[in-house]
Amino acid sequence: MTKLSLPSLSLALAFPFLTGCFGSGHKEIQNLGSDTLLEVAGSLAEAYHELHPEIAISVSGGGSGVGIKNLIDGDVDIANSSRPLKEKEIEAAKNHGHDPVQHVVGYDGIAIFVHKENPLESITIAQLQELFGDGGKIDSWKDLGVDFGSPEANEVVLASRQNNSGTYECFREHVLGENGRFKMRCNNLNGSKDVVDFCAKTKSAIGYSGIAYATDQVKIVPVSASAESPPVVPSIDTVLDKTYPIARPLFMYTIGEPEGDIAAYLDWIASDDGQQVLLKKGYIPLRKL
């Protein structure tokens, strides 16, 4: 299996009973990929192991791209991804003799985060494009009606994700357009939590990350689809009814139709019991519970 990155290693160590050697009759399911899904995947694995002690589920992150690469190579049982597979990735998997099957396990709203003392009340998709997009003309908080007192303090600091992230891909598609490019001066951070922590520590920062990573140290900014549309806060209701403009499904991929223990695990995740785990971790379930 692919070597764990440092963030992944910390989670694996947090669930020591999910990894390691098991005797005859025990099954280990390998589950890796999306950092957006990392925390909830660990919670799902822990809850399922308590119900089925004979099943161990090793969980690690590294980004959607890492999970998808391992899926293509046939080196993982379940790949977590916060974006759908691209046609070229499906083709690559099939060229390796693997047929990826998609399972929607929940939903997510990509929230816009700023420092908790930032007075910004709302933002539009067009303004986000001007902020994050290559060639965009918004570089100062004064352009958004916020004044921190000096030109240096008013310079917007952008918190983004690395390009192997499904969150990066989804934000680009929804905000910058399919062929849009980010500004070179974006701070490209490793994980979903890193973006939120960065915004908590940097008064002039703005960033995007999964809603489940919100803390009391940051503020979520409501988003308007257009200048004429009302601003919308990401929530269970606004994601499920599709009124929040930066929302997405969350996926787990298997090689072929799952069978046996893997099928049972995915069925449990889709059940009310599994969906309650997502809900408690701040993710959007498949349906109202």
N, C-alpha and C positions, 0 to 999 in steps of 0.2 A: 504494500500500500504506500502511497505517496507520503514522504516525510512530512510531519506536522510542522506548520509554521508556529511561531511563538504564541499568537492569540489562540490558535487551535489547541496547542499543547496545554495551555492553562485550563481550557474547558475540559479536555480529556482527563486531566488530573483532578478536576472537580467532581468527576463521576468515575472514581477508580474501579468501582464494581462493574462498569460497563466495558472495560478493556482487560486485556491480559489473556491468560490461558484458562481454558475450561475443559473439563473432563468429557468423556464420551457421553453422548446424548444431549450435549449443550450446543446451542447454535449462536454464533456471533454474526450480527448484521452490521455491515460497514455502511456508514451514512456520512457523507461529507459534501461540502460546497459552500453555498451562500452564507455570507456573514450576517445578512439580514435575518436568516432563519436560524442562526447558530444557537442563540439562547433558548428559543422555543424547542428546537430539535433536541437539545439536552434535556429539557423538562419533559418532553414527550417520551424520550428514551427512559428516563428515570421512572416515570409513572407506569410505563408498560412493563418494565422490569419488575416492579413491585407486584404487578398482577401475574406476571409470568417469569418467575426467577430463573427458569431454564433458558430464557432468551436474553442474550447480552447484546446491546446496541452501542457500538463505538461511534462517537460523534466528533467531527472536526470541521473546521471552516476553511478559510483561504480564498473565498470568493466563488461566485457562480461559475466562473470560467474554470476554476480548479476542479469543481465537481463534474462539470461537463467533460473536461479532458479525460478524467478518470472513467467516466461513463463510456466515452468513445473507445478507450483502450480496454474496457472490460474489467477494470480494476476496482469496482465498487458495486455494492448491492443497490444502494439508493443514492442518487445525486440530488442535492438540494439546489434549487435555482430560483432567483427572484426575477427571472425573465424567461421567455420561451426559447427553445433551441432555434438556432438559425438553420436555414436550409443547408448551408455548407457543413454544419455540424451533424445534422441528420445524415447527410450523404457520407461524411467521414465515418460515422458509426457503422453505417451499413456496409461500407467498404471493409470494415474490420469484422464483419459478420454479426453485428449487433443491431437490433431493432429497438430504438428508444420508445418507451411508452410514457406518456405524460399523465400525471395525477395532480389535480388542483387540490391543495390541502388547506387553503385559507386565502385571505386577501390582506393588502397593506395599503395604507395611504402614505405617500412620500411627503413628509412634513417639511415645512420651511422653518428653520430654527435661527433665532438670534439670541443675543445676550438678554438675560431677564430684565435688565434695566433699559433696554432699547424701546423707545416709545412708538415704533412703527405699528400702525393699526392693521394694515392689510397690504397686499401686493397683488399685481396682476401677472398673468402669464407673460405678457409682452414686456413688463418691467424685469421679470426674471430672465428673459431672453437677452435684454440689454445689459443685465448684470453679468451673466455667466457666459454668454455667447461670444465667440470670436468676432471682433468688430463692433460689439455692443458699446453704446455710448454712455452708460451709467457707471461711473467710477466713484462718485461721491455720495455720501448719505444725504447731502443737501438736495440732490436730485430727487430724493424720495421724501422730502419734507422733514428730514431729521437733521439736527445740528448738534454736533458734539463739541463745538467751540473753536476748533482750529483746523486748518487744511490737513494736517497730518492725522488728527483724530477722525476726521470725516472721510478719509480714504477707506472705501469698502474693502474688507478682507474676505476673500471667497474660500469657503470650505467645500471641497468636492471629494469624489471618490476616485480610486484608480480605475483604469480602463478595463480591468478584468472583472469589475463589479457589475452585477445585474442592476443595482440601484443606479449606477452611472449610466447604463444603457437606457433604462426606463426614463430617467430624468431627461436625457438627451432627446429621446423620441417625443416625449410629451411637451417639452419646453423649447428645445432648440431645433427640433425637426430631425427626421431620420438621418439627414446628411449634415446636421449641424456640428460645429466644433466648439469646444470650450476655449476660453481665454487661456493663454499660456501662463498667466499669473495666478491661476487657481492653485490652492494648496490641495494636493491630491493625497488624501489620507487613506490608511489601510482598511479601516473597518467602520461600520455604522456607528458604534459607540465613540470612536475617535472623532467623528464629525461633531457629535453633540458635545463632547468634552471640550473640543476646540472652541465652539461657540460660547460655552459657559465661561471660558477663561479669557475670551477676546471680545472686548466691548464693541468693537467695530466690525465683527464678523457676521456673516450670514452663510448658512449651509443647508444641505438637504440630507435627510436620512429617514429610515423607517419610523413610523409613529411609535412603535413599541419601545424605542430607545429614548423617549422623552424623559426629562428629569425636572426637578424643581429649580434647577440652576439655569434653565433656558426657557425661552418663550416661543410658542408656536404661532406663526403668523398666518391668519386666514388668507386664502388665495381666491382671486376672481378669475374666471375663465376669460373675461374681457372687461374693458373699462365700463361697460354697461351692466355687467353681471354683479350680483351681490357677492361679497366675500364669503367663503365657506371654510369652516374648520374641519379638518379630517376627523372622522368618528366612525363608529360602526354604521350608523344610519346613512351618513353622507357617502361612505365608500360603497355600501351595498346598493344604494339607490343611484349611484354614479353621478351625484351632484358635485362631489369633490373632484377637481380636474386632474389630479396627479395620483391616480390609484392604479393598482395592478393585482393580478392573481399571484399567488405563491405556489411553486411547483416542487414536486418530488418526481424524479424520473427513474424508471427501472429499465433493465435490458429485457425486452419482451414483456409479455403479460406476467405479472408476479404470481408466484405459486407458494404454497406451503406457508412457512413462518413469515415471509416477506409480505405475502398477500394478506395474512391475518393482521399484521402490524398496520398496514395501510388502511385496511377496513376499520380498524380501531381508531386511527387518527381521524377518519371521516365520520365516526360515530359521535353522538352527543358527548360522551365521556372524553374522547380525544379533543373535540372542539372546545370543551370547557378549559382544557389546558392552554390552548391558544388564547382564549378570552382572558384568562387570569394573567397571562404574560403580556397583555396589551395588544395582541394581534386581532385582526378582524376574522371572525369565524365564517364558515361557508354559508351560514344562515343565522337568523335570529334565534337565540336559545332562550 
